[in-house]
Amino acid sequence: MARNYYINQSGRLRRKDNTLYFETEISENTETSEPKLDIDEQDEGIGVSQPSLGRASAPEDGKVAVKRIPIPIEDIDALYLFGEIDLNTKLLNFLAQKQIPVHIFNYYGYYSGTYYPREYLISGFLVVNQVQHYERNSKRILIAKEFVSAAADNMLKNLQYYTNREKDCSQQISAIKTIAENIPTANSVSELMGMEGNIRETYYGALNTILELETPFEGRKRNPPSNPINALISFGNSMMYTTCLKEIYRTQLDPAISFLHEPGERRFSLSLDLAEIFKPIIVDRLIFRLFNRQQLQESKHFDTGMEGCYLNEEGRKIFIKEFNDQLETTIEHRNLKRKVSYQHLIRLECYKLIKHLTEMEPYQAFRIWW
């Protein structure tokens, strides 16, 4: 089964036959034994689900050695590049042939963009229907309402979970329910977007109750994030966006035609739509867990400066590992009657949307039931 690879180190990606190699220089004092790349260890900068072995080349003239780590192409679902990585068009052509997207993040861990290979699952029939559902407000708003309603329900589940554990979020729960009551009667997508913004702002108002923070959370701020929680939300949302984009790529949906967020230039807006459903389930729950278990600490895993606040390398590795573990975690799907991973839930959401667009089955967005 293919998996995600996360590369945190700087180096070079090369192709040789059907294998990718990640190369990085090591000092003359570094031992040249076989390094293990277990995601649990996080010490090599690449996360995988099981050990992968590489061997460092012998130093030339006693100065520099190059560690070359093989990554079988059949083992890759997507690449996430966080370090300064050198690559060439020959490699990109190879990745395109193998339908492997590459997500790129800058020095601060902010999402920069995606190398999105040419679509290989093409359906003109579906594209026409997707455009028609966007152009006709009566069709578009039905889908948009499902996105907002499901996101609200999933946020309410999170708040109820902590209220049941003596962290009173009843005020936020009541306020969100009041706003959500108006979703069915919304007349426009812009009205829905306003409701979604109010719901999420109210939801974030419970963070000081849910989280054990050194510094109180004073509200959502972006570009740049102003504190550790904002930095973590931004980073987690970027990871969720790219995960949704990858799952859309494995279907016949067009990622640029969306229903809640307005389609625009230089972004895959359908990923933003789907991410609204899964951010409370995957990103938010992960943030709550990492902070309350002190796996991430404000004073240890974040850097603050002129560029705002961002996860440092150690903090980023911790979050990436836990995020990947969460995607691979399975649940018993109550409709399919079998175990599916959180990542596969996103793919299933794409399939449900396709059925709706082709008028096979009305779309009902995913809501957690546990």
C-alpha positions as CSV (number, residue, x, y, z in Angstrom):
1,M,0.0,0.0,0.0
2,A,1.4,3.4,-1.0
3,R,2.1,5.9,1.7
4,N,3.0,9.5,2.4
5,Y,6.6,10.5,2.6
6,Y,7.6,13.6,4.6
7,I,11.1,15.0,4.0
8,N,12.3,17.5,6.6
9,Q,16.0,17.5,5.8
10,S,17.7,19.5,3.0
11,G,19.3,17.5,0.2
12,R,18.5,16.3,-3.3
13,L,16.0,13.9,-4.9
14,R,17.2,11.8,-7.8
15,R,15.7,9.1,-9.9
16,K,17.5,5.9,-10.9
17,D,15.4,3.3,-12.7
18,N,12.2,2.8,-10.7
19,T,13.6,4.1,-7.4
20,L,13.9,7.6,-6.0
21,Y,16.9,8.4,-3.9
22,F,17.1,11.1,-1.3
23,E,20.7,12.3,-0.9
24,T,22.1,14.4,1.8
25,E,25.6,15.3,2.8
26,I,27.0,14.2,6.1
27,S,30.2,15.3,7.8
28,E,33.4,13.3,7.8
29,N,32.8,12.4,11.5
30,T,29.4,10.8,10.8
31,E,29.2,7.1,10.9
32,T,28.3,5.4,7.6
33,S,26.2,2.6,9.1
34,E,22.8,1.9,7.7
35,P,20.4,4.5,9.0
36,K,16.8,3.5,9.9
37,L,14.0,5.8,8.7
38,D,11.3,4.8,11.1
39,I,8.7,7.5,11.5
40,D,8.7,6.9,15.2
41,E,12.3,7.9,15.5
42,Q,12.1,11.0,13.3
43,D,15.8,11.4,13.4
44,E,16.5,11.1,9.7
45,G,14.0,13.6,8.4
46,I,11.9,11.3,6.3
47,G,8.8,9.7,7.8
48,V,7.7,6.3,6.6
49,S,5.4,3.7,8.1
50,Q,8.1,1.0,8.4
51,P,11.9,1.0,8.3
52,S,13.6,1.9,5.0
53,L,17.3,1.4,4.7
54,G,20.0,3.5,3.1
55,R,23.8,3.5,3.3
56,A,26.1,6.4,3.2
57,S,28.8,6.6,0.6
58,A,32.4,6.6,1.8
59,P,33.9,10.0,2.2
60,E,36.1,11.3,-0.6
61,D,39.5,12.7,0.6
62,G,38.3,12.4,4.1
63,K,35.9,15.4,3.8
64,V,32.3,14.7,2.9
65,A,30.1,11.7,2.6
66,V,26.7,11.5,0.9
67,K,24.0,9.5,2.5
68,R,21.7,8.0,-0.2
69,I,18.3,6.7,0.9
70,P,16.2,4.7,-1.5
71,I,12.4,5.3,-1.8
72,P,10.7,2.7,-4.1
73,I,8.4,4.6,-6.4
74,E,5.6,2.1,-5.9
75,D,5.6,2.9,-2.2
76,I,4.9,6.6,-2.6
77,D,1.4,8.0,-2.5
78,A,2.5,11.7,-2.1
79,L,5.6,13.6,-1.2
80,Y,5.7,16.4,1.4
81,L,8.9,18.6,1.1
82,F,9.8,20.7,4.1
83,G,13.5,21.0,3.6
84,E,15.5,22.8,0.9
85,I,15.3,20.1,-1.8
86,D,17.1,20.1,-5.2
87,L,15.4,18.2,-8.0
88,N,15.2,18.5,-11.8
89,T,12.6,18.2,-14.6
90,K,13.6,14.6,-15.3
91,L,12.4,13.7,-11.8
92,L,9.2,15.7,-12.1
93,N,8.4,14.0,-15.4
94,F,8.9,10.6,-13.7
95,L,6.6,11.6,-10.7
96,A,4.0,12.8,-13.2
97,Q,4.1,9.4,-15.0
98,K,3.5,7.7,-11.7
99,Q,0.7,10.1,-10.7
100,I,2.5,11.3,-7.5
101,P,1.7,14.8,-6.3
102,V,4.4,16.8,-4.5
103,H,3.4,19.3,-1.7
104,I,6.0,22.0,-1.0
105,F,6.3,24.0,2.3
106,N,8.7,26.9,3.0
107,Y,11.3,27.3,5.7
108,Y,8.6,28.3,8.3
109,G,6.4,25.3,7.4
110,Y,3.9,27.4,5.5
111,Y,2.3,25.7,2.5
112,S,3.8,27.1,-0.8
113,G,2.1,25.0,-3.4
114,T,1.7,21.6,-5.1
115,Y,3.2,20.0,-8.1
116,Y,0.0,18.5,-9.4
117,P,0.6,16.0,-12.2
118,R,-1.6,15.9,-15.3
119,E,-4.9,14.4,-14.4
120,Y,-5.2,10.7,-15.4
121,L,-8.8,10.0,-14.4
122,I,-10.7,12.2,-16.8
123,S,-14.5,12.3,-17.3
124,G,-15.9,15.0,-19.5
125,F,-19.4,13.9,-18.4
126,L,-18.5,14.6,-14.7
127,V,-16.8,17.9,-15.4
128,V,-19.9,19.1,-17.3
129,N,-22.1,18.1,-14.3
130,Q,-19.7,19.7,-11.8
131,V,-19.8,23.0,-13.7
132,Q,-23.6,22.9,-13.9
133,H,-23.9,22.4,-10.2
134,Y,-21.6,25.4,-9.6
135,E,-23.4,27.7,-12.1
136,R,-26.9,27.0,-10.9
137,N,-27.4,28.5,-7.4
138,S,-30.2,26.1,-6.5
139,K,-27.9,23.1,-7.1
140,R,-24.7,24.7,-5.7
141,I,-26.3,25.9,-2.4
142,L,-27.5,22.4,-1.6
143,I,-24.0,21.1,-1.6
144,A,-22.6,24.2,0.2
145,K,-25.2,23.8,3.0
146,E,-24.1,20.2,3.5
147,F,-20.4,21.3,3.9
148,V,-21.3,24.0,6.5
149,S,-23.8,21.8,8.3
150,A,-21.5,18.8,8.6
151,A,-18.6,21.1,9.7
152,A,-20.8,22.6,12.4
153,D,-22.0,19.1,13.6
154,N,-18.4,17.9,13.8
155,M,-17.3,20.9,15.8
156,L,-20.2,20.4,18.2
157,K,-19.1,16.8,18.7
158,N,-15.7,18.0,19.8
159,L,-17.2,20.5,22.2
160,Q,-19.6,18.0,23.6
161,Y,-16.7,15.5,24.1
162,Y,-14.9,18.0,26.4
163,T,-18.0,19.2,28.1
164,N,-18.6,15.6,29.2
165,R,-15.1,15.6,30.7
166,E,-15.7,18.6,32.9
167,K,-14.5,21.3,30.5
168,D,-17.7,23.3,30.2
169,C,-18.2,24.4,26.5
170,S,-22.0,24.7,26.9
171,Q,-22.0,28.4,26.0
172,Q,-20.3,27.8,22.7
173,I,-22.4,24.7,22.0
174,S,-25.6,26.8,22.4
175,A,-24.4,29.6,20.3
176,I,-23.3,27.3,17.4
177,K,-26.6,25.5,17.5
178,T,-28.4,28.8,17.2
179,I,-26.4,29.8,14.2
180,A,-26.7,26.4,12.6
181,E,-30.5,26.5,12.8
182,N,-30.4,29.1,10.0
183,I,-28.3,27.0,7.6
184,P,-31.3,25.4,5.9
185,T,-32.9,28.8,5.1
186,A,-29.8,30.4,3.7
187,N,-30.4,32.0,0.2
188,S,-26.8,32.5,-1.0
189,V,-23.4,31.0,-0.7
190,S,-22.0,34.2,0.7
191,E,-24.6,34.0,3.5
192,L,-23.4,30.5,4.2
193,M,-19.8,31.6,4.3
194,G,-20.7,34.2,6.9
195,M,-22.4,31.6,9.0
196,E,-19.4,29.3,8.7
197,G,-17.1,32.1,9.9
198,N,-19.3,32.9,12.9
199,I,-19.5,29.2,13.8
200,R,-15.8,28.8,13.7
201,E,-15.1,32.0,15.6
202,T,-17.5,30.8,18.3
203,Y,-15.8,27.4,18.3
204,Y,-12.4,28.9,18.8
205,G,-13.8,30.7,21.8
206,A,-13.7,27.4,23.6
207,L,-10.0,26.8,23.1
208,N,-9.0,28.4,26.4
209,T,-11.4,26.0,28.1
210,I,-10.3,22.9,26.2
211,L,-6.5,23.5,26.1
212,E,-4.1,23.9,29.0
213,L,-2.2,26.9,27.6
214,E,0.6,29.0,29.0
215,T,-0.6,32.0,27.1
216,P,-4.4,32.5,26.6
217,F,-5.7,32.2,23.1
218,E,-7.1,35.6,22.0
219,G,-8.6,34.7,18.7
220,R,-7.7,33.5,15.2
221,K,-4.9,35.5,13.4
222,R,-3.2,34.6,10.2
223,N,-0.5,35.9,7.8
224,P,1.5,35.5,10.0
225,P,0.2,33.5,12.9
226,S,0.7,35.5,16.1
227,N,1.0,32.7,18.7
228,P,1.5,28.9,19.0
229,I,-2.1,28.0,18.6
230,N,-2.6,30.1,15.5
231,A,0.6,28.6,14.1
232,L,-0.6,25.1,14.7
233,I,-4.0,25.7,13.3
234,S,-2.5,27.2,10.1
235,F,-0.1,24.4,9.7
236,G,-2.7,21.7,10.4
237,N,-5.1,23.3,8.0
238,S,-2.5,23.3,5.3
239,M,-1.8,19.6,5.9
240,M,-5.5,18.9,5.7
241,Y,-5.9,20.9,2.5
242,T,-3.1,19.0,0.8
243,T,-4.5,15.6,2.0
244,C,-7.9,16.5,0.5
245,L,-6.2,17.6,-2.7
246,K,-4.4,14.3,-3.0
247,E,-7.6,12.3,-2.5
248,I,-9.4,14.4,-5.1
249,Y,-6.6,13.7,-7.5
250,R,-7.3,10.0,-7.2
251,T,-10.9,10.5,-8.5
252,Q,-12.5,12.1,-11.5
253,L,-13.4,15.4,-9.7
254,D,-12.0,18.7,-10.9
255,P,-10.2,20.2,-7.9
256,A,-10.7,23.8,-9.2
257,I,-14.5,23.7,-9.3
258,S,-16.0,24.2,-5.8
259,F,-19.3,24.9,-4.2
260,L,-18.8,26.6,-0.9
261,H,-15.5,28.5,-1.5
262,E,-15.5,30.6,-4.6
263,P,-13.3,29.1,-7.4
264,G,-10.3,31.4,-8.1
265,E,-6.9,31.5,-9.6
266,R,-3.9,29.6,-8.1
267,R,-5.8,27.4,-5.7
268,F,-7.7,24.1,-5.7
269,S,-10.8,25.4,-4.0
270,L,-12.7,22.0,-3.9
271,S,-10.0,20.9,-1.4
272,L,-11.0,23.9,0.8
273,D,-14.6,22.7,0.7
274,L,-13.8,19.1,1.7
275,A,-11.3,20.3,4.4
276,E,-14.1,22.1,6.2
277,I,-15.7,18.7,7.0
278,F,-12.5,17.0,8.2
279,K,-10.6,19.8,10.0
280,P,-12.6,19.3,13.2
281,I,-12.3,15.5,13.1
282,I,-8.5,15.3,12.2
283,V,-6.7,18.6,12.8
284,D,-8.6,20.0,15.8
285,R,-8.7,16.8,17.7
286,L,-5.0,16.3,17.1
287,I,-4.2,19.8,18.3
288,F,-6.2,19.3,21.5
289,R,-4.5,16.0,22.2
290,L,-1.0,17.2,21.5
291,F,-1.3,20.2,23.8
292,N,-3.2,18.5,26.6
293,R,-0.7,15.6,26.7
294,Q,2.2,18.1,26.5
295,Q,3.6,16.5,23.4
296,L,3.8,20.0,22.0
297,Q,4.9,22.8,24.4
298,E,4.7,26.5,23.7
299,S,8.2,27.2,25.1
300,K,9.9,24.2,23.4
301,H,8.4,23.6,20.0
302,F,7.6,27.1,18.6
303,D,9.8,30.0,17.4
304,T,8.6,33.6,17.6
305,G,10.2,36.5,15.7
306,M,9.6,39.1,13.1
307,E,8.0,36.6,10.8
308,G,5.4,35.7,13.4
309,C,5.1,32.4,15.3
310,Y,5.7,29.0,13.7
311,L,6.5,25.4,14.6
312,N,10.2,24.7,14.8
313,E,11.7,21.6,13.2
314,E,11.2,19.4,16.2
315,G,7.6,20.5,16.7
316,R,6.9,20.0,13.0
317,K,8.2,16.5,13.1
318,I,6.0,15.6,16.1
319,F,2.9,17.0,14.4
320,I,3.6,15.3,11.1
321,K,4.1,12.0,12.7
322,E,0.8,12.2,14.7
323,F,-1.0,13.6,11.7
324,N,0.1,10.7,9.6
325,D,-0.7,8.2,12.3
326,Q,-4.2,9.7,12.5
327,L,-4.7,9.4,8.8
328,E,-3.8,5.7,9.0
329,T,-6.0,5.0,12.0
330,T,-9.0,2.9,11.1
331,I,-12.6,2.9,12.3
332,E,-15.5,0.6,11.8
333,H,-17.6,2.2,9.1
334,R,-21.3,1.8,10.1
335,N,-22.6,1.8,6.5
336,L,-19.9,-0.2,4.8
337,K,-19.6,-2.6,7.8
338,R,-15.8,-2.7,7.5
339,K,-12.7,-0.9,8.8
340,V,-11.6,2.2,6.8
341,S,-8.8,4.6,7.5
342,Y,-9.4,8.3,8.2
343,Q,-7.6,9.0,4.9
344,H,-9.9,6.7,3.0
345,L,-12.9,8.5,4.5
346,I,-11.9,11.6,2.5
347,R,-11.8,9.5,-0.7
348,L,-15.2,8.1,0.1
349,E,-16.4,11.7,0.5
350,C,-15.3,12.4,-3.1
351,Y,-17.2,9.4,-4.3
352,K,-20.3,10.5,-2.5
353,L,-20.0,13.9,-4.2
354,I,-19.6,12.3,-7.6
355,K,-22.8,10.3,-7.0
356,H,-24.6,13.5,-6.2
357,L,-23.2,15.4,-9.3
358,T,-24.3,12.5,-11.6
359,E,-27.7,12.4,-9.9
360,M,-27.2,8.9,-8.6
361,E,-27.7,9.7,-4.9
362,P,-28.2,12.9,-2.8
363,Y,-25.1,14.1,-1.1
364,Q,-24.9,13.8,2.7
365,A,-21.6,15.0,4.1
366,F,-19.7,13.0,6.7
367,R,-20.5,13.4,10.3
368,I,-18.8,11.7,13.2
369,W,-21.1,9.5,15.2
370,W,-18.7,8.5,18.1
